[in-house]
Amino acid sequence: MASDRLTVNLDGLTDFANQLETIRSGMDSARSWMNEFSGELGGPDVDDAISNFESHWRDGRGRVDKNCEQLIAMANQAVEAIRKADNDLRDQLRTDGEA
């Protein structure tokens, strides 16, 4: 009965980790993008608003970045551990089958 088995989409979990890394890179690029256009997007009020936003978002971005980094590590470790368990079980079954 298939419903009594634990299954994990390892490729999906790997894709999830890769997507999180893309998000981390994108957030880092957004910071430099904001700084690139300083003085070109409007008057001093616009520059101040962008600078204020970037300054406050930096704290939040740091937390999001750290959380993404930890999730990436956990996803990759889970995939590695499950693949190792699968391989160990396969090897044990082969050894038992040859005996």
C-alpha positions as CSV (number, residue, x, y, z in Angstrom):
1,M,0.0,0.0,0.0
2,A,1.7,3.2,-1.2
3,S,0.0,5.5,1.4
4,D,2.0,4.0,4.2
5,R,5.4,5.0,2.7
6,L,7.3,8.2,3.3
7,T,8.4,9.9,0.1
8,V,10.4,13.0,-0.4
9,N,10.8,14.8,-3.7
10,L,14.6,15.1,-3.6
11,D,14.8,16.9,-6.9
12,G,12.1,19.4,-5.7
13,L,14.1,19.9,-2.5
14,T,17.3,20.6,-4.5
15,D,15.4,23.0,-6.7
16,F,14.0,24.7,-3.6
17,A,17.6,25.3,-2.3
18,N,18.7,26.6,-5.7
19,Q,15.7,29.0,-5.8
20,L,16.5,30.3,-2.4
21,E,20.1,31.0,-3.5
22,T,18.7,32.9,-6.5
23,I,16.6,35.0,-4.1
24,R,19.6,35.7,-1.9
25,S,21.6,36.9,-4.9
26,G,18.7,39.0,-6.1
27,M,18.4,40.7,-2.8
28,D,22.1,41.5,-2.8
29,S,21.8,43.0,-6.3
30,A,18.9,45.2,-5.2
31,R,21.1,46.9,-2.7
32,S,23.6,47.9,-5.3
33,W,20.9,48.9,-7.7
34,M,19.5,51.4,-5.3
35,N,22.9,52.9,-4.7
36,E,23.6,53.1,-8.5
37,F,20.8,55.6,-9.2
38,S,21.4,57.9,-6.3
39,G,20.6,61.5,-7.5
40,E,19.1,60.3,-10.7
41,L,15.6,59.3,-9.8
42,G,14.2,62.7,-8.6
43,G,15.0,65.4,-6.2
44,P,16.5,65.2,-2.8
45,D,13.2,64.0,-1.2
46,V,13.2,60.9,-3.5
47,D,16.9,60.2,-2.7
48,D,16.2,60.6,1.0
49,A,13.2,58.2,0.8
50,I,15.2,55.6,-1.1
51,S,18.1,55.9,1.2
52,N,15.8,55.7,4.3
53,F,14.1,52.6,2.8
54,E,17.4,50.9,1.9
55,S,18.7,51.6,5.4
56,H,15.7,50.1,7.2
57,W,15.4,47.2,4.7
58,R,19.1,46.4,5.2
59,D,18.3,45.0,8.7
60,G,15.3,43.0,7.4
61,R,17.3,41.8,4.4
62,G,20.1,40.6,6.7
63,R,17.6,38.5,8.6
64,V,16.0,37.2,5.4
65,D,19.4,36.4,4.0
66,K,20.5,34.5,7.1
67,N,17.2,32.5,7.1
68,C,17.6,31.7,3.4
69,E,21.2,30.6,4.0
70,Q,20.1,28.3,6.9
71,L,17.2,26.8,4.8
72,I,19.5,26.2,1.9
73,A,21.9,24.3,4.2
74,M,19.1,22.3,5.7
75,A,17.6,21.4,2.4
76,N,20.9,20.3,1.0
77,Q,21.7,18.3,4.1
78,A,18.3,16.6,4.0
79,V,18.8,15.6,0.4
80,E,22.3,14.3,1.2
81,A,21.2,12.3,4.3
82,I,18.2,10.8,2.5
83,R,20.3,9.7,-0.5
84,K,22.9,8.2,1.8
85,A,20.2,6.3,3.7
86,D,18.7,5.1,0.4
87,N,22.2,3.9,-0.8
88,D,23.0,2.3,2.5
89,L,19.6,0.4,2.5
90,R,20.2,-0.7,-1.1
91,D,23.7,-1.9,-0.3
92,Q,22.4,-3.8,2.7
93,L,19.6,-5.4,0.7
94,R,22.1,-6.5,-2.0
95,T,24.5,-7.9,0.7
96,D,21.6,-9.8,2.4
97,G,20.3,-11.1,-1.0
98,E,23.7,-12.5,-1.9
99,A,24.0,-14.4,1.4
